[in-house]
Amino acid sequence: MAQGNRIVVILGSIREGRMNDRVAAWATGQLRMHGFLPDLLDPADPEILPVQTGDKPAIEHLRQRMGNADGFVIVTPEYNHSAPGPLKTLIDSVKDGWIARPVGLISYGGISGGLRAIEALRPVLAELHAVTLRDTVSFAAPWNRFDETGRITEPTDAKAAETAMTVFSRRLHWWADALNDARTARPFDQEFA
Ligand SMILES: Cc1cc2nc3c(=O)[nH]c(=O)nc-3n(C[C@H](O)[C@H](O)[C@H](O)COP(=O)(O)O)c2cc1C
């Protein structure tokens, strides 16, 4: 069985002063603890940001960053009951990279914990032949939970998030391995893609 542990972690926010760095720092630390090799992909990275206006070299750079991934984890806030526009554009910019790969979704926001951003992303990713994990990890009001280094300050809160992340990671391992094996056994039929 192929070991699918190369995970590209994609941030959803490009806002200055974003909470995204804290939540993503926590998530990558957790993924490492669960045996993954996370690679952080920041849509605000100067080499990636021009993707937003369709810049071809930036899109090629993005394709290469995504190319070797066994799966993805998107860490995103909720903006107006959906995911941030720049994240949607980044997802739209690459077709092949998503095919038959698992995508885990981690969200944050106000009282909803960003769950509506997750639900908005599912049909988008399905259209790209990606497989979203049913299990998610969500944070309401992350500004009350995370310090600047991405540590969850309250121990009970940290424990609950770690428990959710354990389930999430087990599912992600299963899907990454299963889809790795499937892609090896039988290339994805792109005739109607
Ligand atoms: C334009 C905008 C729209 C937002 N809409 C929602 C919303 O619909 N639901 C919600 O729970 N939080 C909403 N929020 C709160 C954000 O989820 C929260 O500010 C979060 O920290 C933003 O992530 P960021 O700091 O990483 O950019 C919104 C924030 C912004 C900037």
The ligand as a Gaussian input file, in Angstrom:
#p B3LYP/6-31G(d) Opt

LIG

0 1
 C      -15.442000      40.235000       4.700000
 C      -15.690000      39.405000       5.927000
 C      -16.855000      38.676000       6.020000
 C      -17.085000      37.863000       7.131000
 N      -18.219000      37.115000       7.183000
 C      -18.402000      36.232000       8.189000
 C      -19.512000      35.346000       8.186000
 O      -20.328000      35.337000       7.301000
 N      -19.624000      34.464000       9.194000
 C      -18.718000      34.417000      10.215000
 O      -18.864000      33.584000      11.112000
 N      -17.652000      35.248000      10.251000
 C      -17.481000      36.140000       9.260000
 N      -16.388000      36.975000       9.259000
 C      -15.453000      36.877000      10.384000
 C      -14.224000      36.116000       9.990000
 O      -14.481000      34.743000       9.847000
 C      -13.108000      36.368000      11.000000
 O      -12.857000      37.764000      11.049000
 C      -11.836000      35.630000      10.658000
 O      -10.888000      35.915000      11.633000
 C      -11.307000      36.063000       9.304000
 O      -10.175000      35.313000       8.977000
 P       -8.785000      36.001000       8.742000
 O       -8.539000      36.856000       9.967000
 O       -7.795000      34.882000       8.680000
 O       -8.883000      36.783000       7.495000
 C      -16.143000      37.821000       8.191000
 C      -14.970000      38.581000       8.080000
 C      -14.731000      39.352000       6.968000
 C      -13.434000      40.115000       6.856000

